[in-house]
């Protein structure tokens, strides 16, 4: 209805009015009644709606007549009506509708208004009806008004994006026009935005639907938030006073916004028509930034960009920025790249053809370099001296400003004059209301005010220097700044003060005589002269002077420098510079008595001899000299222009300490959450220093000792020292006073500071990373490790040990690297050569040195555990570890007992089964941090072995552990404990029934159950292993499983198993199987049987291997597990490597102790023959594992060059396996092993990655994560999750594993629940295996299912 | 609404100007190129100098009027008889006198802004 009325309605309004006038009496009565009724019903806020409703009623009536009156419509009339209505309302009701009326008043001029009123009243109440009227119900005619009113479209207030109000209005118009061209008419009538109403636009339309339609497709308009505006309020919207501050010239105002927000400004010109005023401000100009901007200076920044490390190449500030790019980055891809530093600085990388990989390339900062970094930071207000502007002379334009009629120096769009900034601002942005500047504030403006001649160069007083009184400005008369001396207050001048007199003369007061006569030392045409001057003639010197000058060698002379006069009347004299002004230096020679020891000369005639020590203290003067300069005169500091003496005062106050800071100085926060941030000194109160963090816009007060000077001295120094350097010069010039240097320094400093900060924080680390990926890795690893370890520790009872280990590790090297170190290193090594897993291990171990400690610690731990023997062994282990570390991990291990070699081959290992075990463990340990524990375990293993359990290694250990609960505990516990996780886990798990810890727990607890446990463990291990294996599937499977297990358990069997098929495949599985088996043996073979379930393994790896395991299991059962082991080994051998047997020869070596076992381990042999075994394994793994195999292969291990690598790996793996054994004892180890494996894998991956760089790093990190996981099975889960991540990051295999692990963890938990579960789990595993075989991913999934 | 809409500003920056008489808002370039749709007698498109005199960058608020005659707001703002387009709610400057005279000569009503 209403909508369609279109024009008629609008017009109708008038009509209504008229009609109503008539009808007011009669015809409209009905309507009136209606509306009134409604209003009565719903008085108040809802009136609008009521009105709207009323419209409907009226429509019919109205529509007819409206057309007739179209022509009669008149804007003015309309206005009148409105006004009248409002007036009426006001007058009559005087309630809440005052506003509408007044605004109106503004819009309409008096005459008009009067007319309107008249007319209005003529019509009387008809027009006056208003919402409020209802209450009174006196006026019948209300309806008229309403009716007319209702004819108008509704104004809808629609939410829109803040800042897009105008834009939205335009868009709507545009849309309207566009649609119109299509013949579609947008049904909205108008849309307006009101400047002072943010976030809303108003749309006039008849229906809300029209608004919706119109706004459809326009972003920034939220039609979901729309409300009609009561008509009576609409006029308010337009009634806003178009009023602005009336400002007059000379008034004081505060700037409301922008850079000068809150600053006092003096209005110097007003253009009311344009609502603009020209104000005078104390400039907040960062000349450095300006310089940088115009000089396209490059900035030194230390910052890590993406993967690059930005490195400062030199100690120069604006020179350039260098990036050391990682080797793998194609430089060409960087050329022209824009980088944001600190989110602000844009720099463009310039790579020329000379740039080569790993080389340094240059980065040009686009805008102001470091300075621009501080864009956010507002420069402190201070007057800009003309000398400071010298640098910019070429850029400065001189123009006469129309508004003010004055001539200004235009620099970068800024109008400068007399050191002040003149700015044209909107009057609205000034707050003139009740501005009563403080004296201090006024003081700042005084100099300029007093300057009569615009040509005076002025400057000076320190802005914001409240304490000093010297602010009294002197009128220099024509001279620029004259005396540097601080002025005395009032008319009194101090001795040796620099003063101005006459037109351009200046000099130093050397004596004061009666009658206000002063004797002034000045540089006359023929050298120094002393002239008498009346006091009234004296004027204080300029506050802002350049406190530097250039000597004959173009070196900067600053106050407090010692100079010698080379020429002129004072030739050969030398003295300390006390004042510098306009090329004249006033020297003090204590040996002289004349003129108080002062004399003067031209700076060019002098030679700077040395920088006075005071310089540092002296603010300005010292600037050039030392790093202090920065401190002293930070260009940005408001106080920077300080005079030297002031500085001195400061210094004195502070005691001239070296560490003293000065206002404006840029410092770095040394402690606390803000550590590393740069700040500027705002104020100093004793030891408390108020600083401002430019980067955060914070002002804090901190203790002096928490601040450190920014390294930048070098800059400063260089600056000062090399004034000549081009780069500096500009700055020098810029520099205030003597601080050219200071400036430079300051600038440099500040800039650097930021950068440093930015860069610094990240930088420090980054460098390391950069240096060597390995290191980087290490770092990462460390971090991870630490945490992980910590976690592990926490979890584990052995926490201490772990902690220590961790700590130590950490302590050593990059900690992690250290601790992980081993593992990590391995990885690193792997990178270098996958094969050399040994090496890697060795490396790992090497890094391990720390680890050694750890190992030793571990050993200790073991001891602690009560397994002294083991401990001892552990020691050996440790040694072994160490050795291993040094040599090949395994090699080392073997070395210890020869086994290493054997390990390498496996045979040696035979010799000392235990040793081997140990070795293995050791190896394992080494590999995994666990390694250590493993060692202990190893020791235990030995014990075990000797106990005959050892043979089965894990099995044994576990068995023992498990079986001999004590052992379990001890071993496991101990070993595990030692083994880190292992122990803790074991115990924890076991005892805690953490099953999750899987094995440990389960095994521990029930041997049978244990078996289950084992199985669980197995499972868990499996998982772990798997996980690990997955992670490292390859390596583990092969090596670990192979050797380590084999060795451990029956060493061979396990080794084979684990290493072999099971491990290799899913290490864990086979190993587990064995373990379980082991457990089973002890506990019950059943466990093995379960393991057989292990067939999974078989399936996976080589189920065969498992089968073997089973055998082994038997063997295990036999205790001699070895034999069994062998048997199993055979199987294993199968699994592990067919070669295994051949290897088994090697295995035999292992065998010795477990030789048989080893033989069985044959796989181990195989391992030894790795190639073969591995092959076999590989094959096995592949075949059985398929996926695994592939994965593995794909995985690092494979990368290793399966055979050789495997060997190595195998050894490694063995280690890992051992770990797994440890696991038995402590899954930890396994986990560790796993971890190791993972690491290895990762390592491989890393290697690969390393080649690729970043990848490896991540890989490590992940590794770490994995480790952590291992540490606490629970943790593992999560960690595993990480792992998965990691994996993703790393090689595929790794990923698979990870995911697997994650699942595993779950699974573990499940297993922990019940052996049965385990079985099931195993079953799952099998499935998993198959899955794994297919693909790591699959496995995972399967696992997940399993779990 | 019979009349064709005025040009719509093509940008939203400082180049926006409002006609001092009719308060039509366009960019400076638009004024220079096609003058003011409501105030052709200013001949801004012929005398580019006049653009500066006849328009102002200082205005307050924007209203896009699709249907001036129907729009209550437009009527209130006394732009109900202008062509559809984007207008400002208020300008604070008055037309220079010479141009006011021109309006007078052209018998065009000019209502100076009310200043408070």
Interface residues (C-beta under 8 A of the other chain):
Chain A: X6 X7 X9 X10 X11 X73 X75 X76 X78 X79 X82 X106 X107 X108 X109 X152 X153 X155 X165 X166 X167 X169 X170 X172 X173 X174 X176 X177 X180 X186 X188 X189 X190 X191 X192 X193 X194 X195 X202 X204 X231 X234 X235 X238 X240 X241 X242 X243 X244 X273 X274 X275
Chain B: X5 X8 X9 X12 X56 X57 X58 X60 X61 X62 X63 X64 X65 X66 X67 X68 X69 X70 X71 X72 X73 X74 X75 X76 X77 X78 X80 X81 X84 X85 X86 X89 X90 X92 X93 X113 X114 X115 X116
